Each structure stands twice: as structure tokens, then as C-alpha cells.
Amino acid sequence: MASSDSGFGLGRIGQIALTITDRARSVTFYRDKLGMRLLFEAPPNLAFFDCDGIRLMLSPAEKPGESFSSILYFRVDDIQKACEALSARGVEFEHQPSRIAQLETHDLWMAFFRDPDRNVLGLMSEVPRAK
């Protein structure tokens, strides 16, 4: 979306960062439990993953004790199957899949869990409604 006065506006996201406390533990969680592709690790404590073209950076807080996070929502086709697959890998869901909204053409479903540093992660699925 462009600003009307200058023609410039922010749009596409290139990278998202989450604060972590233990790189090895977080890499294991995101790679092995969530099945995400590890792009690379960088000294001293950074790890980068591919989220379908958007880079996820895991890093410690810049100042001790700081922790900032947003909720990441991962789009899945079948939320029930995704939850079953992640649960089988040891992911514990705080909120099982539930319908959040009934929209004109589809229902929006979400489920939530946390990573080892208690960052909230969500699954979302747009399920087409029967005509």
C-alpha cells in the first residue's frame, strides 16, 4: 500500500524476529518439531528459518531480561491433520482447533501453542463453506 503523498509505502515482509534464550533448544523445536527448514546459524546465537519465502530469525534479547514477541500464524490447509502431526512430535497445544469466524465463503479456524521460550504460535486454516 503506497502513501498518497510520496508514492512510497511498506508492503512485503522480508524477515520476522523472535526472542529466544537457547539457540540449540529453539533450533531443535522449530526444525524437528515444527518441520521448518533451517537456512543457517550465525554466531553468536542466531538461527534463520525459511517460512515459505519469509525469513524467521531467532535471536537472544539485545538487553538481558528483554523479551518481545508477536504471534506468528502459520497457514495450513487442514488444521486437524496439522495439529495431529505436530502433537505426535511433542508440540503441546494450549487451544485446540476451533472455528473463530464464519465468513461468507469460508470458516476461519485457529489453534495455538508455544515454543520453548513461551512465544505464542498459531495455526490458521480457511475452510471453504459448502455451497
C-alpha positions as CSV (number, residue, x, y, z in Angstrom):
1,M,0.0,0.0,0.0
2,A,1.6,3.3,-1.1
3,S,1.3,6.5,0.8
4,S,-0.7,9.1,-1.1
5,D,1.7,11.9,-0.6
6,S,5.0,10.3,-1.6
7,G,4.2,7.2,-3.5
8,F,6.2,5.1,-1.1
9,G,4.7,2.6,1.3
10,L,5.8,-0.5,3.2
11,G,4.4,-3.8,2.0
12,R,6.0,-7.2,1.7
13,I,7.7,-8.6,4.9
14,G,11.2,-10.0,4.4
15,Q,12.0,-11.2,7.9
16,I,10.4,-11.7,11.3
17,A,12.4,-11.9,14.5
18,L,11.5,-13.8,17.7
19,T,13.4,-13.5,21.0
20,I,14.8,-16.8,22.3
21,T,17.1,-17.8,25.2
22,D,18.7,-21.0,24.0
23,R,19.6,-21.4,20.3
24,A,20.2,-25.1,20.3
25,R,16.8,-25.8,22.0
26,S,15.0,-23.5,19.7
27,V,16.6,-24.9,16.5
28,T,15.5,-28.4,17.7
29,F,11.9,-27.2,18.2
30,Y,11.5,-25.2,15.0
31,R,13.4,-27.7,12.8
32,D,12.4,-31.1,14.3
33,K,9.0,-30.5,15.9
34,L,7.6,-27.9,13.5
35,G,9.4,-29.3,10.5
36,M,10.7,-25.9,9.3
37,R,13.7,-25.6,7.0
38,L,16.8,-24.3,8.8
39,L,18.6,-21.8,6.5
40,F,21.7,-21.2,8.6
41,E,23.0,-20.4,12.0
42,A,25.3,-17.4,12.7
43,P,27.5,-16.6,15.7
44,P,27.0,-15.9,18.4
45,N,23.3,-17.1,18.9
46,L,21.3,-16.5,15.7
47,A,19.3,-19.1,13.7
48,F,17.4,-18.4,10.5
49,F,14.5,-20.5,9.1
50,D,12.5,-20.3,5.8
51,C,8.8,-19.6,6.2
52,D,7.7,-20.1,2.5
53,G,9.9,-17.2,1.4
54,I,9.9,-15.1,4.6
55,R,12.9,-15.5,6.8
56,L,12.4,-16.1,10.5
57,M,15.3,-15.0,12.7
58,L,15.6,-16.4,16.2
59,S,17.9,-14.4,18.5
60,P,18.5,-13.6,22.1
61,A,17.3,-10.3,23.5
62,E,19.7,-7.3,22.9
63,K,19.5,-6.4,26.6
64,P,19.3,-9.0,29.4
65,G,15.7,-9.7,30.5
66,E,14.1,-8.1,27.5
67,S,11.6,-10.2,25.5
68,F,9.4,-9.0,22.7
69,S,7.2,-11.1,20.6
70,S,4.3,-11.1,18.2
71,I,2.1,-14.0,17.3
72,L,3.1,-15.9,14.2
73,Y,0.3,-17.5,12.3
74,F,1.2,-20.4,10.0
75,R,-1.3,-21.1,7.3
76,V,-2.2,-24.8,6.9
77,D,-4.7,-26.5,4.5
78,D,-6.0,-29.0,7.1
79,I,-5.8,-27.7,10.7
80,Q,-6.9,-31.0,12.2
81,K,-4.2,-33.0,10.4
82,A,-1.5,-30.3,11.1
83,C,-2.4,-30.4,14.9
84,E,-2.2,-34.2,14.9
85,A,1.2,-34.2,13.1
86,L,2.6,-31.6,15.5
87,S,1.2,-33.3,18.6
88,A,2.8,-36.5,17.5
89,R,6.1,-34.6,17.5
90,G,5.6,-33.4,21.1
91,V,4.0,-30.0,20.5
92,E,1.5,-29.2,23.2
93,F,-1.5,-27.1,22.2
94,E,-2.9,-24.5,24.6
95,H,-6.0,-24.1,22.3
96,Q,-7.2,-26.9,20.1
97,P,-8.5,-26.1,16.7
98,S,-11.7,-24.1,16.8
99,R,-13.7,-22.0,14.4
100,I,-13.0,-18.3,15.0
101,A,-15.2,-16.8,12.4
102,Q,-17.9,-17.8,9.8
103,L,-17.2,-15.7,6.7
104,E,-19.2,-15.6,3.5
105,T,-17.2,-18.2,1.6
106,H,-15.2,-19.9,4.3
107,D,-14.8,-20.6,8.0
108,L,-11.6,-19.4,9.8
109,W,-10.1,-21.9,12.2
110,M,-7.2,-21.4,14.6
111,A,-5.1,-23.3,17.1
112,F,-2.4,-22.1,19.4
113,F,0.8,-23.4,21.0
114,R,4.1,-22.1,22.4
115,D,7.8,-22.5,21.6
116,P,10.3,-23.3,24.3
117,D,10.6,-19.6,25.2
118,R,6.8,-19.2,25.5
119,N,6.4,-17.3,22.3
120,V,2.8,-17.9,21.0
121,L,2.5,-19.6,17.6
122,G,-0.7,-20.2,15.8
123,L,-2.1,-22.3,13.1
124,M,-4.8,-20.9,10.8
125,S,-6.9,-22.6,8.2
126,E,-9.5,-21.1,5.9
127,V,-12.0,-23.9,5.3
128,P,-14.3,-23.4,2.3
129,R,-18.0,-23.5,3.2
130,A,-20.4,-25.8,1.4
131,K,-22.5,-24.1,-1.2
